[in-house]
Amino acid sequence: MTKSQIEKILELIYKMFPDARWELEYSTPFQLLVAVILSAQTTDKQVNKVTSTFFDKIKSPEDLVNYGLVNFENAIKSIWLYKTKAKNVFNTSTMLFENFFVPQNAKEKAFFKKYWYLIPSDLKEFLSLPWVWIKTAKILLNEFYDTEYIPVDTHIHRVSNRLWFVQTTSAEKTSELLEEIVPSKFKKKFHFHIIFFGRYFCKSRNPSCNVCPFTKICNEFKTCLKKNIE
């Protein structure tokens, strides 16, 4: 599929979900980092329910370090893999609080000056933090440093393959290819809009194919149609 074809599809999806945005609730960059880590294999609704009980007390890495690992673990008990996540969030907080990373450029220096801790703008450095996977890193680098990475979750991987943007078997490969072919003007908000399209329209099970404007190019629709004919 050409960039021009992708652009036309994205223009329509963006119109379908003009208010696509974070459904995770947060007020500081560190809170978003914590929320995204906790959201692995957990719904945003459940994460918001849990974080609402302590985000008024924890706004920075220093706050979480002072809050303590045991208290934090108890606060997120309803989250899947809470013990592992608590340990890794706490270790990440300690690294950020102790200035493990030194500002290397103007954007990092501005971030550090504003928040008194640093989330690195370099992807490899960011990935060195505990439990920060490539999807998490790309999400936050887009948000904090206005990069053009395209983070890919199950929704984006599914939709991108169904619509023939890419034909891949892994989310990481999907991310790499999308960063090459998606026009720059769509990259910043790409994950928001495609997640909404995948979460509320092009669902994994029982997608709304009967009202979908992309059935002529959808891989899944063609497969289902063939099965029904047979």
N, C-alpha and C positions, 0 to 999 in steps of 0.2 A: 504494500500500500504506500502511495506517495505522501509526502508531507502535506500537499494540497488537499488530498482526500481526508487525511487525519485532521487537518485544520477545520474542514467543514463539519466533520462529526463532532469535534470538540466545541465548536461554536454553538451547536444545537444542545449538547449536553450542558454547557454552561448556562444556557437560557432556561433549561429545564430545572436547574438547581442554582438559581442566582445567589442564594444566601448560604451556600455550602461553606462550612467553617468548622472550627474545632467543636466537638461535643464534650471534650474533656474540659473541666472547669479549673481555672488557675488564675493567679494574679502576678506571679513572678516567673522568670525563666526557669529557676530551679524547681518550682512547683510543677511546671510542665514536664521537665525531665523526669521527675518522680512519677507523675501520672502516666507518662508514656511507658516507663519501665513496668509499672504495675499493671498496665493494660494488656500485656502479653497473655493471650488465651483467656482474657477476661473482658467483659463488656464495659464500654465507657460509662454506662449507667451505674454499674456496680463500683467502678473506680471512683466516680464522683460521690457516691454514697459514703465510701470509706474516707476519702480525702477531706470531705466536709467536716469531719470530726477533729482534724488536727491542722489543717492548712492555716487556720487563724494563728496558730502558734509556731508553725514551721514555714518560713518564707525563704530561707537561705540554707546553704550547707552547714553553717555554724549553728543555726537553730536546731537542725536535725541531730548534729553531733551532741549538742547539749541536752536534747530530748532523750537520747540514749537508745541503744539498740533494743533492749528489752521492751521499753515503752512503745517503740515504733513497731516492733514485731506484734505486740498485743493489739495495736491499733489497726493492723491490716490482716487480722486472722481470717477474715472471710474471703480473702483473695487467694486464688489458686497459687500454690507454691510460695506461700507467704514467708516461710522461714528463709528460703533461698533468696527471695526478692528483698526481704528486710536486710539480710546480711550484705547483699551487693549494693543496695541503695545506701546503706550506712557506710560501707567502704568507699563508695564513690563520693559521698559527702565529705568524708575525712580527707580524701585526696584533693578535692576542690577547696576545702577550708584551709588546708595547709599549703595552699599555693603550689601544688605539684606542677602546675603549668605556668610558665612565665609568658606574659603578653608578647607577641611577636610582630604585630602589625597594628595599624591605626584603629581598626575595628575592634580588635581584642583589647587594646588599651582603653578605648571608650567604654567597652562593656565592663571591664574591671573597675574603672573609675566610678561607674554608675552603681554597680552591685557589690563591689568589694570581694568578688571571687571571679574566677574565669572558667568559662566553658570554651574549650579550644575551637578555633575555626578550621583547623586541619582535620580532615576526615580520619586519617590514621591515628592521630593523637586521641581524638574523641573515642575511637573504637577501643582504645586501651583501658577505658573505664569499665569497671565490672558491670556485666549484664547490659551493656550498651551494644546492641547489634546494629548492623548496617542500616536497617530500616529506621531505627530510632535515631541514629546519628544524622541521617539525611533529612529526616523530618525537622529536627531541631536546628540543623545548620541552615535550612531554608528559612526557618522562622527568625533566627537570631542574626544571621549574616547575609541574608538575601542571596543565597546561592541558587544554582539551577539544577541541583540534584533532584531526582525523582524517586522518592521512597515508594516501595511496593509491598503491599500486604496481600492477603488472599483475595480481597475484592478487586484490587487493581490488576493482579496477575490474571484472574479469571476474565474480567471484562476485556483486558487488552488482547487476550488470546481469542476470545469469542468474536471480537470485532476485527480480528486480523491485523491489528497494529503490529503484533509480533506473533511468532509461533515458537514458544519456548516451554521447557519443562520445569524451570526453577524461577522463583521470584527474583533472585539476584541477577540472573541473565535477562529477565524482563526489564529490570531497572536499567541495566547497562544499555540495552537496545533503545529503550524509550528516551533515554538522555541523548541519544544520537538523532532520533527521528522526530521527536515532538518539537514544534516551533517554540522558540525562546519565550514568546509572549504568553504561552500557556503553561510554562514549567512551574512557575511560582505557586499556582493554585491547583495544579493538575491533580494532586493526590486528594484534595478535598472533594472536587467535583466527581472524580471517578469513583471514589469511595461511596459517595451519596448515591450515584447511579447504580453501583453494585449492591449497596446495602438495602435500598428501597425500591429498586426497579429491576435490575438485572441480577436477581438473587441466585444463589447457588442452586437452591431447590425452588421449584415453581416460579420461575421468572415470568415477568409480565409481558410475554411475547405477543399477546393479542393486541397490545397497544404500543408496541415498540416501533420506533421509526427506522430501526436498523436491521430489520429481519432479512433484507436482501443480501447483507454482507456478514450476518452473524453465523459463526461456526456452529454454535450450539443449536440454533434454530434449524439449520440445514440438517443436522444430525437427527434432531427430534422429528422433523418432517419426514425424513427417509424412513425412520422406524415406524411412523404411523402409516405410511404407504405400504410398507412391507407387512 
